[in-house]
Each structure stands twice: as C-alpha cells, then as structure tokens.
Amino acid sequence: MWPDLIEKAKDGGLDVIETYVFWNLHEPRRKQYDFSGNLDVVKFFNLVQEGEAGMYGFLRIGPYACAEWNCGGFPVWLHNMKGIALRTDNLVYKMQTFTAKIVNLCKAANLFASQGGPIIFAQVSTQMAESLNVGIPWVMCQQNNAPKPIINTCNGYYCDQFTPNNPSSPKMWTENWIGWFKSWGAQDPRRTAEDAAFAVARFFQYNGYHGGTNFGRTSGGPYITTSYDYDAPLDEYGNLNQPKWGHLKQLHAAIKSGEKILTSGNSSVTQFPNNVNIFNTAKVNTQTSLMIKKPSSGNGTKNPLSWSWAAEPMDDTLKGKGTFKTTRLLEQKETTFDASDYLWYMTTVNLNGTSWNNANLSVNTSGHVLHAFVNGKLIGSKWGTGGHYNFLFNKAATFNSGSNIISLLSATVGLKNYGSFFDLQPTGINGPVKLLGSGSDVMNLSSNSWSYKVKILGKLEKFWKHCFSIAYKLKITSCPFDFISGRRVGLNSEAHKFHHGDVSATKWPSNNLPSGQPFTWYKTSFQTPPGTDPVVVDLQGMAWVNGNSLGRFWPSYLAANAKCSDTCDYRGAYAAKKCVQNCGNPTQRWYHIPRSLLNKNNTLVLFEEFGGNPSQVGIQTVTVGTACGNAYDGNSLELSCQGGQKISAIQFASFGNPTGSCGSYQKGPCDSADSLSAAQKACVGKMSCSLNVSQGSFGSSSCGSTNRLAVQATC
C-alpha cells in the first residue's frame, strides 16, 4: 500500500511523510533484528523520495513511541531485563544499541538530508541524539526540558498557542490529533473537516494523515481496537476520507500560496483590502463520500462460504498438564515474554467433606480476560469493562470429593502503552485464588503448586500450512509465523516452535457445523475479488488470511449506546467524545485484508473463543457508493467515483439555499429549476465531473447574491 498512500498524500498537498520505527517489531528478541517486508525502513524512505516531486521524510525512532501501540513500542524482553527502569535516567534503559542501529542503517543508505536523502528531521525520546551525528535537527515530543539544540514539539488537537522552550527553535507540531483512536466498547470518534482545517490553518504543521490497521497483536491500550482509522484524511483502507481529505487539500494550497508571508515574522492577524477571502475553514467546497461494502462476487449478491471446523485441542491443559511449575502465581507478561496473549494457570486440589461440593471459585486477576474450567468443564468467562482491567471472578462450580483440577486461561488484550511506569502495570492472575465453601470455609490456593503453559495449541496440530509454536521463558526458536489461538490474538512476523508433541493431521469435517460453541476453529477458502478496491471481511470471529493475522477483534463487545449523533457542530473545541457514531453496534465489524496478502485462491481461518456463527462471514470490497458535493457560488464542485465506477444517477441537485447534508439534502425556499438536469448532463455516465457553480451554469435561483450548490450522486 505504500506507493498508493504516498501518492495520495502528495496529491493532498503534503510535503513530508512522518513515520514511527517500532522497537518491538524490529527487535522482537534481543539482538535479533528484522527489517524485511513491511519493516523495510530503507525501502519506505526511498519510495518517499522517488519521482519528480519527491517528498521529505521525518524519522521517529523513539525508542518510546506510545502510538496506542503494544507496550508503547518497547519489546517486552526489555521490561524483563534486570535493573531496567523504562523512560528514566537508567543506565540499562539508555543503552544506545537500537537507536544507533536505526541511524546507521539510514546512514548506510544515504537517507539523511545531509547525505542528499529525504529525511530532514528525526525524533528521539532520550538525550543521546547529538552523539549520533546525523546532520539534521533532532526533536523531542512534549519535552519542555529538551536540551539545546534538540527541538521540543507540540502534540494535541490545537497547537497555535505553543511556544518551544528554546527561543531560537522553530515551532513544530509533531502530532495533530486529526481524530481519535477507538477502544473496545467505545463509539467511533469523528472530528469535522471544518475543525481540523481550523487547527491546521492556525498552525500549519501536523501529522495524523493515515492511521491504518493494527494487524496481529500490535494494538496497545489495553483494549485498543484493531482498526486505527483515526478519522484521518486517508482512511484505514487507504481511501480518501471525504470531505476531510479534499477540504485540507484546498487549505494546503491556500497556505502555500502565502508561504513566504506566513513563515516570516511572528504570528499575526491581517485583514486584506475589500475583505478578500483567501480560505474559509468553515465552508467545505469539496466532495463528501459515503462508502459502501460490496459483495466480492461482482454481481451484487453475497456468495455463501463453505466451512469446515475443528475443536481447539485442550485435553492436556484441562487435565492440568503444563510445561513448568511453581508454587506462586506468576505475572503474565514476565512469563510469556509477550509471545502470546494467553497463559494457562492450572492446579489440583483435594477436597473432603460436603462443604466443598458446591463451592465458589474466586479469582482476583489483573486482566484482561479470564476463562475458568473445573474438572474439564467451562464454568464461566469474564473480562474487564469501563477501563477497569482488574476484576474479581466469582462463580459456583461442582467439585468432587477427592482430586479436582482447576484450569484458568488468562488473556491479555494489548499491553499498556502510556502513563507513568506503564510497563509495571501487572497482567494475568495476581490472586488470591480461593475456594469459598459453605458457611465460613475458605481455602486459599494461591501458594498451591501451579502448572503453566503459554498457550498456542494444546497439541502440535497443523491447522493450516504454517508452523505454530509455544514459547516460554527463553526457550524460543524461529519459524515463519507465530500462530496463536484466540479471537483477540494475532500473529507476530516471526514465530516459535513447539517443544513437545508429535505432528499429526487435524480433521476438518464440513458436516454438523457448530454454532455458538466456544473454542472452535473454522476454515474456508475464497477467491480474490476483482478490481483494486480495498478488501474487507465481515467478521463474527478471529481471522487469519493465508497465515497472516488480521488482528484482535471482539464482535460481542458493543459500543456504548449513548451520545451518538448523525450531525456534529464544528464550532467549539474538539474532544474525543464530542462527535461519536456507531452507538449500540459491534465496536468493530469490518477488518482490512490488504491485497498484498492475497493470492488467486486464499485460505481464511477463524477462531471463536466465546462461540459464534461463521455463516454470516463474507468477503467484500470497500468503495464509494454515494458522492456528494457542496460548493458556494464562484467555486467548482467536483465529484468522482472509485475503482473505475461511473456516476449512474443524480439523486439530488439544488442551486439556491439547500439544507441538510450528504444523504439527507432538501431543497430550500429558493432553488433553480434547472439544477437537476444540469447536474445530470454534466455527470451521469462519467467517472468524475466538475461543475462550475454559477447562475450561468444552473440558472437563476431567486436567492439573491448568495447561492450554494448541493449535489448527491450514485456511483
């Protein structure tokens, strides 16, 4: 997707591409580096510079990134190092190995501007920058104590009032929060094009142009969704987010027309003679696009997929068989090294007397999800809600007289990425774990002998044609994919190898397809949809396509059913809760499948942790379904479809004083009778059209001097 995204950013009026370098992707295990595939930093910046109108680059090394990314970009092996204290004046943390590795990689490829390359700025979160001698300015985000000559910068929705700590430093805005990220259980945040333009016009540097997708297990939080759309000008799939993209493009052009004046002297307000209007951020004169999902069949119908299935093998863990033991409850990420979201805690308890026959199992956990089994039966599941990830699981169960096996499956949903000492936030079962019998009988099991397994698969089963793994402590080896069972868990670019069990073929029957059965795998195949439109899957479970994880998802976790509105007033300061949508629906329903992952024929594998129905899953494409335009007298109104589609009909056209917005336009008191026919003549049958908004083109509207044209077209 890189070339297409870069081209659209350039066409949108950008000059610099800014990107993170995530430490935990490039060095997932200490001194084992990966710069292959979509981790190829050199290739990315070479693409940025390519072409006659090449762009500049801004390299954000970190090593701390935040970015709603798992563990803020830090590899968990760093957290587990003896004597470490992240983001402090700590000798272990301040090791320069990774930062120097990135700098030397870029130097060797002549990527810095001092070498003739595209990178004109670099960002670091420690004070080691100057010793690396890159010949370009270094910046630090939100660091009021940044030492000279490092430039401290602003992050936020608005930065026009920001002043750097060094009077000789330029003002810089490293992060314009052009929208906001989304968490499981939250609605879709939206920031209007008008407000985004208002912020940029007052301080015309920013980032946040394309958010994309947190594939695999890269989303942080906890509870950050797989989608990182961010309501950015380029949406998650790489489509133009209209009208935001077009409105900002027009603003960028206006800014560049006054570049010399705007970059000279101090900020000030100037009124032009005769009230000349250079650009009005509150008037949107660009297309609004309503996106639709189209069945991949190409004929407008949804072809059902043929499914086979297999139960997740759990015989060993339900019998308490782990890979190592201890007499205490272990912190999860220190045990798994973040090789998996899953850790099994298993113990055996001998009970005598009727007091324990129908005891309650009580488990204190730091999250984020817990499934509890007693003697092989699932007695219940629970997860943190409302931002509270510590919770108490308390459930009645039937226990036997004599030996009983308790198996607890703990799952994380992204590691914390922000806050003071965020890496010290515990995960997993911290205890106590108790049995609450009748009367006052209580049995504390926290110091029992506990057996553990970092859960991927109970047996080494080839559920598809890739290798799977189990990893714990330092017993880790590599293979092409890290296949981790579980709906909210995905793949790393590398994987680990099982250290036990024989390889055997798993049977995938296609009859008696279960529905609503927890811990079940489903498999199907599909052909790549024709065309170039982005491909998505309408999911009701966890999915991998051709061995690549599409990320965590949680279809049963609904967005809060409150404070949503179809309209949003751009006036007033923006906040993440100001304009939200998608109330009461699954937090995320559609999951991006980049076309670069697809072959002619493809394999889709789902895993349902809580139980689901795969019959509703479908492969679809995303394209413009409705194109709307809204422009004032004297401007041009441009409409375009996507992927070779043509405008098939004009649903609405009014030149005068129409009201409403895209999808709900209505004619006002005055309107030109020729509006619809003029728009139809200019646009129908074309992939794009341009309308000159004037009485000469649409006739008199009897509105006087102020006229506006609104058009709604079907692609």
Secondary structure, 3 states (H helix, E strand, C coil): CHHHHHHHHHHCCCCEEEEECCHHHHCCECCECCCCHHHCHHHHHHHHHCCCCCCEEEEEEECCCCCCEHHHHCCHHHHCCCCCCCCCCCCCCCCCHHHHHHHHHHHHCCCEHHHCCCEEEEEECCCCHHHHCCCCCEEEECCCCCCCCCEEEEEECCCCCCCCCCCCCCCCEEEECCCCCCECCCCEECCCHHHHHHHHHHCCCCCCCECCECCCCCECECCECCECCCCCCECCCCCECCCHHHHHHHHHHHHHHCHHHHCCCCCCCCCCHHHCCCCCCCCCCCCEEEEEEEECCCCCCCCCCCCEEEECCCHHHHCCCCCEEECCCCCHHHHHCCCCCEEEEEEEEEECCHHHCCCEEEEEECCCEEEEEECCEEEEEEECECCECCEEEEEECCCCCEEEEEEEEEECCCCECCCCCHHHCCCCCCCCEEEECCCCCEEECCCCCEEEEECCCCCCECCCCCCCCCCECCECCCECCCCCCCCCCCCCCCECCCCCCCCECCCCCCCCCCCCCCCEEEEEEEECCCCCCCEEEECCCEEEECCEECCCCCCCCECCCCCECCCCCCCCCCCCCCCEECCCCECCCEEEECHHHCCCEEEEEEEECCCCCHHHCEEEEEEEEEEEEEEECCCEEEEECCCCCCCCEEEEEEEECCECCCCCCECCCCECCCHHHHHHHHHCCCCEEEEECCHHHHCCCCCCCCCEEEEEEEC
